[in-house]
């Protein structure tokens, strides 16, 4: 049967969709894109109201493409609002963020039993890490490895702890097995990802578990690069960086969520640091990694955000000099404390502040790219077309070079000569 997978949201969702896709292929089904399918799998997101709306649009699209198809809805939105999804009608399977390893079996059974199966379960402490991994995928250069699930932080604006449940860490041996298989299949780079990567090992009370797993993966033959996805600023200290700096395969790219440059907003958000602490972490990283790419997330228009508090965020962005910023307009999520806060910010104010922030972050990104001109970087090439080869540097900047041969899958040293709005222009060093 033909299977179409539609994915919304974060890298974890993308990882899980790829893993479910492998399960379908392993059981004799065919994955398709842009054609009518027999089974539609929609992996949903609920981080914002827009995410919910897009999830519903994907469900509607699937139903319109083939009214006789099997439709399965999984992920964060279905975990939080299973009854809301069931009311949409025409859906065969509803799963949340558990038991997705059963997706093929459930879809095959639904062919004969055309009634809605709602298997969303309450997420309780003590749950184990569910088996769902990737052995092969379309991209032969970089692959994600999910190492943990869940979040215990409960930031006042965030629905994810309710959608993903308490933290649970994947067994080290399982991670190494997946990374080894990926290396055998030709992957050069792995990205260790999860819902709250900094929590890896805390549920098992294993100290230094995250750096231990990075070191273990670095010993796998064939893996030449290792990255971490978004991490909590508080995890950064000299002890961690001392060990990371000794791992030649570790990439100098750190995604540390800031969310706001105002201490008072951070406190209302229930973030567990202040702006001075955050800046100290950035300075420490740059002591070890002078050319580090520092990326972040920022929320605009959090309830009660004053003009002065927003100015604090602009000042922080200007002072820190991020290589890239992902900004979001605050979206109330039902069931979170912040949704009940007074002084919700009007949409037009959010829009205007978002515009100002984006203008500044674009400038700072441009400044960082200019800073890299004249520097030598290592690039993992991912695409070759019409004599131009592109890939990403260790500090996660896109680099383009002229190449007489196909460089896809190779790592080369490049001297940066110039920049455009979107990428650096370099020359291969032979």
GUVO-945895 format. One record per residue (C-alpha): residue in three letters; x, y, z. Coordinates in steps of 0.001 Angstrom, whole numbers, padded with zeros to 6 digits, always signed. Layout:
N
ALAXYZ;...
This chain:
430
UNK+000000+000000+000000;UNK+001085+003567-000626;UNK+001782+005631+002490;UNK+002023+009424+002704;UNK+003529+010978+005834;UNK+002848+014620+006672;UNK+004990+016136+009445;UNK+004684+019357+011404;UNK+006902+020774+014106;UNK+010341+020149+015521;UNK+013314+017957+014620;UNK+012088+015324+017068;UNK+008835+015047+015117;UNK+010786+014769+011863;UNK+012938+012031+013382;UNK+009887+010127+014582;UNK+008197+010430+011171;UNK+011279+009002+009460;UNK+011352+006148+011963;UNK+007659+005349+011375;UNK+008282+005554+007638;UNK+010996+002912+007973;UNK+008521+000664+009789;UNK+006073+000928+006876;UNK+008774+000151+004303;UNK+010048-002771+006379;UNK+006526-004227+006303;UNK+006211-004020+002533;UNK+004520-000646+002077;UNK+005658+002154-000245;UNK+006303+005729+000894;UNK+005047+008330-001583;UNK+005041+012111-001937;UNK+002710+014310-003969;UNK+000456+011446-005045;UNK-002697+009784-003816;UNK-002027+007340-000980;UNK-003856+004474+000702;UNK-002645+005476+004173;UNK-002082+009007+005412;UNK-000059+009538+008578;UNK-000202+013058+010044;UNK+002401+013726+012735;UNK+001075+016813+014513;UNK+002490+019711+016521;UNK+000802+021857+019165;UNK+003497+024347+020209;UNK+001377+027283+018945;UNK-002198+027904+017856;UNK-000901+028074+014281;UNK+000518+024556+014708;UNK-002918+023257+015723;UNK-004515+024931+012720;UNK-001929+023521+010310;UNK-002443+020058+011801;UNK-006178+020291+011098;UNK-005437+021514+007567;UNK-003199+018502+006932;UNK-005952+016181+008170;UNK-008489+017872+005889;UNK-006112+017617+002927;UNK-005622+013892+003509;UNK-009369+013261+003668;UNK-009947+015208+000440;UNK-007243+013356-001510;UNK-008672+009883-000942;UNK-011949+009439+000937;UNK-011337+005670+001143;UNK-007876+005981+002692;UNK-006791+005106+006222;UNK-006010+008254+008181;UNK-003810+008082+011285;UNK-003141+011151+013425;UNK-000272+011056+015932;UNK+001906+013456+017889;UNK+001620+016356+020298;UNK-001675+017872+019129;UNK-003445+014533+019312;UNK-001914+013883+022747;UNK-003302+017173+024094;UNK-006621+017269+022207;UNK-007657+013733+021127;UNK-011385+014455+021474;UNK-011040+017571+019339;UNK-009400+015520+016615;UNK-011982+012755+016840;UNK-014758+015326+016299;UNK-013222+016198+012922;UNK-014560+012858+011673;UNK-013160+010446+009129;UNK-010109+009552+011206;UNK-009257+005908+011758;UNK-006430+006013+014313;UNK-005541+008579+016966;UNK-002250+008153+018800;UNK-000503+010662+021029;UNK+003194+010552+021802;UNK+003295+006890+022843;UNK+002889+003518+021065;UNK+003842+004872+017651;UNK+005935+001731+017124;UNK+002523+000018+016597;UNK+001535+002337+013746;UNK+001855-000206+010920;UNK-000130-002885+012749;UNK-002873-000392+013631;UNK-003162+000939+010078;UNK-003287-002554+008588;UNK-006005-003602+011052;UNK-008003-000456+010286;UNK-008429-001561+006658;UNK-011072-004052+007739;UNK-012329-002299+010884;UNK-013542+001155+009847;UNK-014117+002660+013261;UNK-012071+005287+015046;UNK-009433+003843+017374;UNK-008354+006350+020018;UNK-005309+005061+021904;UNK-004122+008295+023517;UNK-002961+007557+027060;UNK-002141+009673+030099;UNK+001584+010316+030390;UNK+002829+009231+033810;UNK+006215+009320+035565;UNK+008261+006161+035288;UNK+007448+005441+031654;UNK+010236+003818+029667;UNK+011822+005126+026479;UNK+009804+003681+023598;UNK+011649+001944+020741;UNK+011535+004098+017616;UNK+014746+004615+015685;UNK+016259+005233+012268;UNK+018585+002877+010421;UNK+018455+004511+007019;UNK+016956+007632+005427;UNK+017141+009763+002301;UNK+019846+012149+003460;UNK+023177+010346+003361;UNK+025184+013030+005172;UNK+023420+013938+008440;UNK+021000+012035+010653;UNK+019256+012761+013938;UNK+019365+010356+016875;UNK+016708+010788+019540;UNK+018298+010228+022949;UNK+015577+011341+025345;UNK+011873+012111+025662;UNK+009828+014476+027811;UNK+010422+017649+029805;UNK+010117+018506+033507;UNK+010796+022249+033209;UNK+007178+023515+032970;UNK+007883+026957+031566;UNK+004685+028920+032072;UNK+003972+029310+028332;UNK+004819+025796+027151;UNK+002418+022935+026439;UNK+005167+020425+025609;UNK+005596+018884+029113;UNK+001888+017985+028938;UNK+002206+016643+025379;UNK+005424+014683+025895;UNK+005278+013775+029571;UNK+008074+013400+032139;UNK+011695+012956+031090;UNK+012939+009525+030122;UNK+016389+008694+028775;UNK+017280+006197+026096;UNK+019706+003416+026987;UNK+023289+004198+026040;UNK+023730+000844+024284;UNK+020676+001532+022089;UNK+022033+004944+021084;UNK+025422+003490+020203;UNK+023792+000711+018186;UNK+021776+003207+016122;UNK+024764+005515+015587;UNK+026925+002556+014517;UNK+024307+001420+012003;UNK+024056+004942+010584;UNK+027840+005084+010209;UNK+027806+001753+008395;UNK+025190+003194+006029;UNK+027445+006123+005155;UNK+026366+008947+007445;UNK+029087+011368+008434;UNK+027233+013515+010989;UNK+024774+012790+013782;UNK+022696+015255+015779;UNK+021730+014167+019288;UNK+018199+015373+019792;UNK+015286+015130+022201;UNK+012586+017200+023841;UNK+014958+018464+026561;UNK+018417+017132+025741;UNK+020005+018705+028822;UNK+017908+016329+030956;UNK+019498+013223+029457;UNK+020358+010814+032269;UNK+018647+012752+035068;UNK+015791+010253+035343;UNK+018350+007486+035880;UNK+020404+009655+038230;UNK+023476+009214+036039;UNK+025892+012159+036422;UNK+027569+013545+033285;UNK+025398+011285+031117;UNK+025163+013722+028190;UNK+028892+014301+027777;UNK+029477+010571+028316;UNK+027221+009695+025385;UNK+028844+012337+023163;UNK+032264+010854+023920;UNK+030987+007333+023261;UNK+029517+008297+019878;UNK+032757+010065+018952;UNK+034577+006718+019124;UNK+032378+005177+016408;UNK+034311+004676+013192;UNK+032728+006588+010312;UNK+031014+009245+012420;UNK+033009+012396+011740;UNK+030769+015052+013252;UNK+028520+015301+016312;UNK+026058+018058+017153;UNK+023585+018665+019946;UNK+020144+020095+019332;UNK+018704+022790+021620;UNK+020074+022701+025157;UNK+019321+024475+028426;UNK+021758+027371+029148;UNK+022274+026151+032712;UNK+024030+022982+031514;UNK+026948+025017+030162;UNK+029901+025101+032549;UNK+033675+024837+032376;UNK+033671+021132+033233;UNK+031397+020332+030278;UNK+033312+022548+027859;UNK+036662+021124+028984;UNK+035496+017666+027944;UNK+033700+018814+024778;UNK+036759+020726+023565;UNK+038777+017502+023616;UNK+036324+015824+021209;UNK+037567+016774+017745;UNK+034338+015567+016134;UNK+032111+017888+018189;UNK+030792+020850+016197;UNK+031079+024414+017510;UNK+027358+025159+017194;UNK+025242+025745+020310;UNK+021497+026365+020310;UNK+020705+027933+023690;UNK+017105+029091+024073;UNK+016950+032631+025461;UNK+013188+033363+025059;UNK+013552+036913+026460;UNK+016275+039404+027313;UNK+014294+040753+030252;UNK+014807+039303+033726;UNK+011231+040111+034745;UNK+009804+038367+031682;UNK+012096+035374+032238;UNK+010772+035108+035777;UNK+007143+035159+034563;UNK+008077+032529+031994;UNK+009480+030334+034795;UNK+012828+030207+033019;UNK+015476+029320+035564;UNK+018226+031827+034714;UNK+018632+035573+034254;UNK+020177+037516+031388;UNK+023531+038021+033126;UNK+023863+034270+033701;UNK+022934+033614+030075;UNK+025590+036049+028843;UNK+028186+034413+031095;UNK+027422+031068+029428;UNK+027913+032618+025976;UNK+031233+034170+027003;UNK+032384+030817+028352;UNK+031486+029043+025100;UNK+033407+031623+023072;UNK+036420+031179+025323;UNK+036602+027578+024118;UNK+035111+028058+020639;UNK+035955+031548+019234;UNK+033982+031004+016005;UNK+031036+029219+017605;UNK+027668+029642+015966;UNK+025231+030612+018726;UNK+021563+030265+017791;UNK+018502+030809+019940;UNK+014715+031112+020262;UNK+012912+034257+021390;UNK+009240+034786+022190;UNK+007765+038200+021353;UNK+004713+039601+023119;UNK+004666+037439+026240;UNK+001802+038502+028565;UNK+002610+041790+030271;UNK+005689+042470+028151;UNK+006250+046229+028407;UNK+008082+048428+025915;UNK+011003+048520+028350;UNK+011083+044729+028676;UNK+011024+044340+024904;UNK+013877+046879+024669;UNK+015833+044650+027065;UNK+015424+041799+024584;UNK+016659+043960+021692;UNK+019674+045006+023770;UNK+020477+041396+024666;UNK+020307+040316+021018;UNK+022546+043197+020018;UNK+025075+042504+022783;UNK+025280+038735+022335;UNK+025543+038647+018545;UNK+023686+035451+017661;UNK+024433+033773+014358;UNK+020704+033102+013952;UNK+017521+033755+015935;UNK+014192+031935+015622;UNK+011530+034356+016854;UNK+007916+033505+017666;UNK+004924+035599+018607;UNK+003484+034382+021895;UNK+000494+032097+021431;UNK-001662+031195+024472;UNK-001859+027431+024983;UNK-004886+026196+026878;UNK-003829+024478+030106;UNK-000639+026488+030655;UNK-000331+029136+033412;UNK+000564+031937+030990;UNK-002720+031513+029104;UNK-004460+032848+032237;UNK-002081+035748+032808;UNK-003512+039242+032665;UNK-002287+041853+030178;UNK-002275+039631+027099;UNK-000511+041578+024340;UNK-002545+042668+021306;UNK-001752+041119+017957;UNK-000740+044363+016250;UNK+001815+045073+019001;UNK+003232+041546+018667;UNK+003483+042032+014928;UNK+005328+045335+015235;UNK+007741+043995+017852;UNK+008360+040889+015778;UNK+009259+043093+012816;UNK+011760+045107+014893;UNK+013328+041988+016322;UNK+013638+040319+012922;UNK+015309+043398+011451;UNK+017889+043343+014230;UNK+018472+039583+014112;UNK+018941+039705+010335;UNK+021616+042366+010818;UNK+023386+040376+013534;UNK+023318+037238+011370;UNK+024824+039270+008540;UNK+027514+040596+010885;UNK+028429+037068+011939;UNK+028741+035943+008337;UNK+031012+038933+007587;UNK+033101+037974+010618;UNK+033758+034582+009011;UNK+035234+036060+005805;UNK+038915+035150+005636;UNK+038478+032255+008060;UNK+039156+028604+007249;UNK+036210+026291+007954;UNK+035437+022602+007625;UNK+032399+021893+005445;UNK+030327+018724+005099;UNK+028974+018933+001561;UNK+025387+017851+001033;UNK+024499+018954-002505;UNK+026267+019275-005874;UNK+024531+020823-008853;UNK+025674+022692-011988;UNK+029245+022931-010772;UNK+028258+024388-007383;UNK+028605+022424-004162;UNK+027004+023406-000856;UNK+027088+022209+002705;UNK+027394+023328+006308;UNK+030381+024407+008342;UNK+030901+023068+011855;UNK+029384+026289+013244;UNK+026310+025715+011060;UNK+026674+028269+008291;UNK+025774+027327+004733;UNK+028816+027434+002445;UNK+028898+027370-001361;UNK+031969+026567-003507;UNK+032708+025825-007130;UNK+033502+022156-007546;UNK+034691+020264-010588;UNK+033526+016995-009065;UNK+030608+015866-006933;UNK+031569+016605-003337;UNK+028369+015280-001767;UNK+029130+013361+001422;UNK+032712+014620+001717;UNK+034253+016940+004313;UNK+036645+019570+002963;UNK+038468+022613+004311;UNK+037334+025862+002756;UNK+038596+029446+002960;UNK+035716+031940+003102;UNK+035996+034670+000464;UNK+032644+036467+000521;UNK+028979+036227+001470;UNK+025503+036651+000085;UNK+022300+037167+002076;UNK+021893+033423+002601;UNK+025281+031731+002442;UNK+029048+032108+002527;UNK+031110+031814-000630;UNK+034354+029873-000295;UNK+037242+028244-002086;UNK+038396+024678-001540;UNK+041789+024228+000100;UNK+043497+021289-001571;
